[in-house]
Amino acid sequence: MSPSGARRATAPAHSVCILRAPHADRSAVAATIKALKAHKVGAWAADRDGPESAVTSQLKGTTLMVTLGGDGTFLAGARLAAPRGIPILGVNLGRLGFLTEVEADEIEDGLARFFKGAYRIEERTILQVTLLRGGKDVVRAIGLNEVVVNRSGDARMLRVEIDVAGQPVGVIDADGVMVATATGSTAYALASGGPILEPTLRDLVVVPMNPFALTVRPIVFPPGQDISLAIVRGPAEMRVDGARRGSAVESGDTLRCGSHARRLKVVRFSPPEAFYRRLGEKLGWGRPLVPMK
């Protein structure tokens, strides 16, 4: 004990959540647990598709979340980790793994680097979505990639009035409208004709889906501006991050989209510039269709 009688502060003990995909390779799960035990770190596992309450009730005190699966498992982990400020490390057991950081055979090395402090934190914007009906909140959700509102049933094209920071932007007719984060710009938004944003940007992008007018194109909005989508003509369905279950959206409803107060903390071992290499390796960006001579 020091002369002043104060105890020396010690580093908090680690507690790691292993969030696994439904069909995650058992050997990968075992390797993760073994690596954590080697570092004398406590761990607990949860199924991605299990009851959310079973996971959230144990997250207090968790210092790292490791996802074992593909990008879908990473997205699920992000929604749990971001509001609680828990860093997340993605392990790719799937096919694409655009969001994850290490492959299955790199688990042990990745965890060793994390506990040595040989990593950086990359922050990503989380989308906060509120569906209002009659002035009341009926659905609140968060997502890392995007929220999509598209026509449902036998509905004709949706008519959507777009408002940004209290200012009307316009009214469009389209099959749907998407609001995506910079992270989501390389997912469904990209497939719908949206631009690619550097993933740490705080901007949000509005992407019309099959608009009636050829002049209606995606728009990138700066940080701090809430985007409202008022459904003039529906009905429609809303999905966040490609959720299996959507929420019904009626004519007269308004969808309010903005940035969550907390950003996701992603554990990275690669430099920031690796994003551009990943674009080529995973998505084929900049790779000529005709081989160069």
ZIWO-V9573 format. One record per pair of residues at least 12 apart in sequence whose ideal C-beta (glycine too) atoms are under 6 Angstrom apart, sorted by the first residue. I is the first residue (numbers start at 0). J is the second residue. If there is no record, write none. Layout:
BEGIN
I,J
I,J
END
This chain:
BEGIN
13,40
13,62
14,41
14,60
14,61
14,62
15,35
15,40
15,42
15,63
16,61
16,64
17,31
17,42
17,44
17,65
18,45
18,47
18,66
18,76
19,67
20,47
20,68
20,72
21,48
23,67
23,68
23,92
24,92
27,67
27,92
27,103
30,106
31,106
34,106
34,107
34,110
38,114
47,72
47,75
58,83
61,85
63,86
64,76
64,80
64,85
64,87
65,88
66,89
67,90
67,92
68,92
68,93
69,93
69,96
70,97
70,98
73,89
73,98
73,99
74,143
74,240
77,143
77,263
78,141
81,125
81,261
81,263
82,261
86,264
86,266
87,265
88,266
90,106
95,281
97,281
100,267
112,268
118,266
118,268
119,267
120,264
121,265
121,267
122,262
123,182
123,263
123,265
124,180
124,201
124,258
124,262
125,141
125,259
125,263
126,142
126,180
127,141
127,257
127,259
128,140
128,146
128,239
128,256
129,255
130,254
131,253
132,252
138,246
140,239
141,259
142,239
142,240
143,182
144,183
144,186
144,240
145,177
145,179
145,183
145,187
145,188
146,178
146,239
147,177
147,238
148,175
148,176
148,235
148,237
148,248
148,254
149,174
149,175
150,174
150,235
151,234
151,235
151,236
154,234
156,172
157,235
158,172
158,231
158,232
159,171
159,176
159,228
160,229
160,231
162,227
163,220
163,224
163,226
164,224
171,207
171,210
171,215
172,211
173,207
173,208
173,209
173,210
174,208
174,209
175,208
176,207
176,228
177,206
178,203
178,205
178,226
178,256
179,204
181,196
181,198
181,200
182,198
184,196
184,204
188,206
191,206
191,208
193,206
193,217
201,222
202,219
202,221
203,220
204,217
204,219
205,218
225,255
225,257
226,256
227,253
227,255
228,254
229,253
230,248
230,250
230,252
232,250
233,248
233,249
233,250
234,249
235,248
END
